[in-house]
Amino acid sequence: MQSEQLVLAVDDEPASLRVVKICLREEGFRVLTASSADEALRLAEQYRPDVAVLDVMMPGTDGLELMRELRARGSLPIILLTGRSGDRDKVHGLDLGADDYVVKPFNPEELGARVRAVLRRSIANASPPEVVRVGDLEIDLDRRLVKRGGELIALTRTEWMLLHHLAANPGKVMLNTELLTKVWGTEYREDFQYLRVWVSRLRRKLGDFELIRTFQGIGYMLVMQSGDGDVSPPLAEIDTREVESSADTAPVTRAS
């Protein structure tokens, strides 16, 4: 009987991808295959695999960058697959967040065993789905779902990443530079007007401009509410060490 566990295998070489697929199927897994990063992201979004096996050396978006993209969207366990056998490459991949590293050519039983081991660790470390609720707004951080009054709200990837960082720190002011770095990268850390544009877009999508509070020159916060109303911290409690470097007055320098 086949396992219910689903593996996403990604490799730009058809022959290599076919070998991985056959090996994992023989080990009892259901297997999705993709030959590019874009296809892999689409399949991961649609089918929610239990683990991904990514070839590192792919043209364009390689396995390491794909791993970062997948991890930005959730906590999917990831095994890197590569022809490089050097310890430095293995350590680099693991340091970047991979759960395991398999070198080609591999023993089919070993690949299956490593997938099972990663899945066991993932299940052991799993926590209940984290859902943040503010009034009738429901933000499921694990499943990347946003609902308002029970109705799904469609967000772009960038809008979701911005909301995710705010919702993962409810009632806490996230500094302008911190949000810009987490969502867009260090090269964007001074583009405060760019951030303001995206926050405005997110507010419109959520349908409530009061949910995300602006702290001028500091940052933004997802406002938490109780039966007594707003329970957000007063401005005096905010860490203002980066206030001047986060002055929300810079011109737009990036295209949206």
N, C-alpha and C positions, 0 to 999 in steps of 0.2 A: 504494500500500500504506500502511495506517495506521501511525503511529508507535506504539511500545510505551509511550511516555511518557503518563502519566495526569495530567490537570489537575482539581483540585477548584475549581469556580466557585461562589461564594456571593453571593447578592443577594436581598433580600426583595421586589424588584419583578419579577414574572414576565416582563414584556416585556423588561426589561434583561437578565435572566438568560438568556432565550432568544437574544438577540442575541449575548451572549458565547459561549454554547454553539455556535451556528452558526458564528461566526467561527473559533473554535478548532478545530472539526471540519474546516472547510475548509482549515485550515492543517496538518491531518494528526494532530491530537491526539485521544486518547480523553478524554472529558469526563464527570465526575460533577458533578451540580448539587445545591445545597442552598439553601433559602430562610430558614434560621435558623441561629444559632450551635450550638444543640444538635444539629441534624441534621448540620451540618458536622463537628462533633467525632466523632459516631458514624461517619460515612463515612470520615473520616480514619483512625480507629482500625481500621476493618474493611478498607479497601482500600489504605492506605498510598500516597497519590498522590505524584507526583514534584514537584509544585508546586501552590500554591494562589493563586487570584485572588479577592480579597476586596473586596466593596463596603464602603466606610468607613461610610456613613450608613445604618445599619440600626437599627430600634427595639430596645429592650432591650439585649442584648449587641451592641455595634457592632463594626465591622471591626477597630478597634485592640485592643479587649479580646479578641476572638476570636484575633487574631494572637498576643497574649501567651499565651493558653491553648494554642494549637497549638505555640508555641515551648517551652512548659514540658514538652511531651510528646516533643519531638524537634527535629531541625534542618531541618524542612520549609521550602524556599524560598517566599517570599511576595511577591506583587505586590498592591499596594493599588489599588483602582479607585474614583474619586470624581468628582463633578461640580464640585468646588472646584478652581480653577486657580491660586490664590495660591501664591507661592513658600513662604510661611510654613507652609502646610498640607503641602506636599511635604516640606519640611525636617523638620517635626515627625514625619511618618510614617516617614521614613528614619531619623531619630534613634531612634525606638522599635524599629527593627530590620527594617523592610521592605527587601526586596532591590531593589524598583523601585516606581514610582508612575506610573499611567496616568490621564489625565484624560478624562472623558466630554465630548462624544462622541469616539470614537476611530476611527482607521483600522483596519479588520480586519487588514491586513497588518502594521501597526505592533504591534498587540497580540500577534500570533503571533511577530513578531521579538523582542519583549521577553521573551516566555516562553522562547523558544529561548536567548536570551542569558543569562537567569538560570539556566537548566538547565546551560548550558556552564560557567558560573562555579561552580555547585554541584558538578558532576562534577570540575572541576579542583581544587577545594578539598577534595574528599571524602577521608576517611581510612578505613582499614580499621575495621570494626565493633569497638568497644571492649567487651571482655568481662572482667569482674572475677570471678575464681574464688577462693573460700575453701573449702577442703575439697571437699565434693561440692555446694556451692552455686555456681551460675553466674548472674551478673547481666549481662545484655546491655543496656548503657546506650543504645545506638542503637535497638534494636528494642523496648525496654521489656518484656523478657521475663525472668522469674526461674524458674530450675529448681533442684530439689534432687534429686540422684540421678537426673537425667533426667526427672523429673516436674515439670510446670508448676505454679507457685504463683500463685493468683489474688490480686492485690492491688487495693485501691481506689486511686483517683487520689491521695489524700493519702498513703496508705502508700507508693505508688511514689515520689512526689516526695521523701519523707523518706529512703527507701532510696537514691534516686538521688544525693542530696547526700552521703550517707555513703560510698557506693560510689565516687563520683567523686573522693573524697579518702581512699583506703584507708590505714589506719595513721596517720591524722591526726585529732587531736581537733577536732571541730567544736563551737564554742561554742554554748551554749543560745540566746543572743540571735541568733546567726548563723542557726541552723536555723529558729527561729521566724520570722525575717524572710524568709528565702528561701522557705519553704514556705507560710506563712500571711499574710505582710505585716507592715509595720512596726507596725501597731496591736496585734499579738500579741507583740511582742518581750519583754514582761515576764511572759507567761503560762507560767511554767516547769512548773507542775504539769500544764498542758494538754499540753505536749510530752512529759512523762513518761508520760502515759496513752497517747499515740500510739506512743511507743517500745515500750511494753509490748505493744500490739496487734501491732506489726510483729514483735516477737520471737516471739510466739505463731504468727504466720503462717509465719515462717521455720523454726520448729520447733527453735530452738537459742537459749537465752537467753544463751549465752556469746559469740555472734557480735558483738553490739553491747555494748561495754563502757561503763559509766557512770563518769564522773569527777565525783564529787560536787561540786556547786557550780560546775562548769566546763562540762561538755558531754558529748558521746558520740562514740564512735569505732567504725568497723567494724574488727574485729580481723583482722589478716592473720596467716597461719600458714605455717610452712615445715616441712621435715622434722624440724627440731629443736624445733618447737612454736611458741609465741607469739613473734612478733617485733615486737610493739607497743612504742612508746617508753615509757620509764619516766616517772612523773609529773614528775620534775625537769626533763624536756626540754620540757614543755608551756608555751606562752605563757599566762601567767596574768594578763595585763593587764586582762581583763574579768571576773575571777573574782567580785568582789564584786557587780557589776551583774548577774551571771548566777546568783546564789544560788538553788539549786534548792529553794526552800521556799515559793514564793508559792501562794496558793489557786487553785483552778480558777475561771476567770471566763468561760469560753466553753463553749458547748454543743458536743459532739463531732459 
